[in-house]
Amino acid sequence: MTTTNYLYLCLAIIVVWPLALLYVPGFSDLVESLMLLFLSQTAR
């Protein structure tokens, strides 16, 4: 993977991730649940 392709991939992730969290309710709920699960496991 060239540097240019890597930068385009990172840019696409940076743009798509927040939009998906804002406009796809199921996806945002899944991310929230996974984050809470991770935090509750590491807090012990």
TIFIBA-196795 format. One record per residue: residue in one letter; x, y, z of N, C-alpha, C in turn; residue number from 1. Coordinates in steps of 0.001 Angstrom, whole numbers, padded with zeros to 6 digits. Example, Ala and Ser with C-alpha at 12.3 -4.5 7.8 and 13.67 -1.06 7.14 Angstrom:
ATOM | resn | neast | nnorth | nup | caeast | canorth | caup | ceast | cnorth | cup | resi
ATOM | a | 013190 | -005690 | 007800 | 012300 | -004500 | 007800 | 013200 | -003300 | 007800 | 1
ATOM | s | 012850 | -002250 | 007080 | 013670 | -001060 | 007140 | 012900 | 000030 | 007870 | 2
% end
This chain:
ATOM | resn | neast | nnorth | nup | caeast | canorth | caup | ceast | cnorth | cup | resi
ATOM | m | 000847 | -001174 | 000000 | 000000 | 000000 | 000000 | 000893 | 001237 | 000000 | 1
ATOM | t | 000674 | 002099 | -000946 | 001490 | 003301 | -001025 | 001020 | 004332 | -000012 | 2
ATOM | t | 001838 | 005322 | 000195 | 001510 | 006361 | 001163 | 000246 | 007117 | 000753 | 3
ATOM | t | 000091 | 007374 | -000514 | -001091 | 008098 | -000989 | -002357 | 007305 | -000726 | 4
ATOM | n | -002331 | 006011 | -001025 | -003503 | 005175 | -000760 | -003796 | 005111 | 000734 | 5
ATOM | y | -002776 | 005041 | 001547 | -002958 | 005005 | 002997 | -003602 | 006299 | 003497 | 6
ATOM | l | -003161 | 007431 | 002975 | -003744 | 008708 | 003376 | -005202 | 008811 | 002944 | 7
ATOM | y | -005527 | 008326 | 001746 | -006929 | 008319 | 001306 | -007780 | 007418 | 002190 | 8
ATOM | l | -007244 | 006284 | 002594 | -007969 | 005385 | 003490 | -008225 | 006056 | 004836 | 9
ATOM | c | -007212 | 006700 | 005390 | -007373 | 007399 | 006669 | -008387 | 008535 | 006543 | 10
ATOM | l | -008343 | 009271 | 005457 | -009292 | 010349 | 005231 | -010718 | 009818 | 005133 | 11
ATOM | a | -010894 | 008698 | 004442 | -012227 | 008110 | 004319 | -012745 | 007661 | 005681 | 12
ATOM | i | -011888 | 007078 | 006503 | -012302 | 006640 | 007838 | -012662 | 007838 | 008703 | 13
ATOM | i | -011864 | 008903 | 008608 | -012115 | 010108 | 009401 | -013454 | 010734 | 009032 | 14
ATOM | v | -013849 | 010649 | 007772 | -015109 | 011246 | 007337 | -016283 | 010317 | 007626 | 15
ATOM | v | -016134 | 009022 | 007369 | -017250 | 008083 | 007471 | -017602 | 007773 | 008916 | 16
ATOM | w | -016624 | 007640 | 009795 | -016875 | 007239 | 011186 | -017824 | 008188 | 011912 | 17
ATOM | p | -017564 | 009505 | 011946 | -018497 | 010394 | 012655 | -019875 | 010452 | 011998 | 18
ATOM | l | -019916 | 010421 | 010667 | -021206 | 010446 | 009988 | -022025 | 009204 | 010315 | 19
ATOM | a | -021362 | 008058 | 010375 | -022069 | 006828 | 010725 | -022564 | 006878 | 012171 | 20
ATOM | l | -021759 | 007427 | 013068 | -022197 | 007540 | 014463 | -023381 | 008486 | 014605 | 21
ATOM | l | -023424 | 009518 | 013792 | -024518 | 010483 | 013888 | -025798 | 009999 | 013241 | 22
ATOM | y | -025700 | 009318 | 012112 | -026887 | 009057 | 011305 | -027327 | 007601 | 011244 | 23
ATOM | v | -026580 | 006667 | 011855 | -026976 | 005255 | 011854 | -027163 | 004838 | 013313 | 24
ATOM | p | -028415 | 004815 | 013790 | -028656 | 004556 | 015215 | -028152 | 003194 | 015683 | 25
ATOM | g | -028321 | 002156 | 014894 | -027862 | 000834 | 015300 | -026358 | 000770 | 015449 | 26
ATOM | f | -025652 | 001427 | 014563 | -024193 | 001439 | 014623 | -023705 | 002195 | 015849 | 27
ATOM | s | -024313 | 003332 | 016132 | -023878 | 004102 | 017301 | -024178 | 003357 | 018597 | 28
ATOM | d | -025296 | 002648 | 018650 | -025605 | 001834 | 019835 | -024599 | 000704 | 020006 | 29
ATOM | l | -024209 | 000088 | 018910 | -023220 | -000985 | 018964 | -021879 | -000465 | 019466 | 30
ATOM | v | -021449 | 000669 | 018935 | -020172 | 001249 | 019364 | -020224 | 001615 | 020839 | 31
ATOM | e | -021337 | 002204 | 021270 | -021481 | 002564 | 022680 | -021431 | 001332 | 023576 | 32
ATOM | s | -022119 | 000273 | 023184 | -022128 | -000952 | 023978 | -020739 | -001573 | 024066 | 33
ATOM | l | -020038 | -001589 | 022949 | -018684 | -002158 | 022949 | -017728 | -001327 | 023798 | 34
ATOM | m | -017871 | -000006 | 023742 | -017011 | 000844 | 024569 | -017296 | 000633 | 026053 | 35
ATOM | l | -018571 | 000544 | 026417 | -018911 | 000302 | 027821 | -018434 | -001064 | 028289 | 36
ATOM | l | -018540 | -002068 | 027428 | -018043 | -003397 | 027764 | -016536 | -003369 | 027988 | 37
ATOM | f | -015819 | -002731 | 027089 | -014368 | -002630 | 027217 | -013978 | -001890 | 028503 | 38
ATOM | l | -014646 | -000778 | 028763 | -014303 | 000011 | 029963 | -014641 | -000732 | 031245 | 39
ATOM | s | -015733 | -001468 | 031243 | -016090 | -002202 | 032453 | -015135 | -003376 | 032688 | 40
ATOM | q | -014621 | -003958 | 031638 | -013668 | -005069 | 031794 | -012301 | -004572 | 032258 | 41
ATOM | t | -011881 | -003402 | 031775 | -010548 | -002912 | 032138 | -010544 | -002172 | 033473 | 42
ATOM | a | -011713 | -001839 | 034013 | -011769 | -001117 | 035288 | -011560 | -002040 | 036483 | 43
ATOM | r | -011622 | -003322 | 036258 | -011476 | -004246 | 037394 | -010064 | -004365 | 037846 | 44
% end
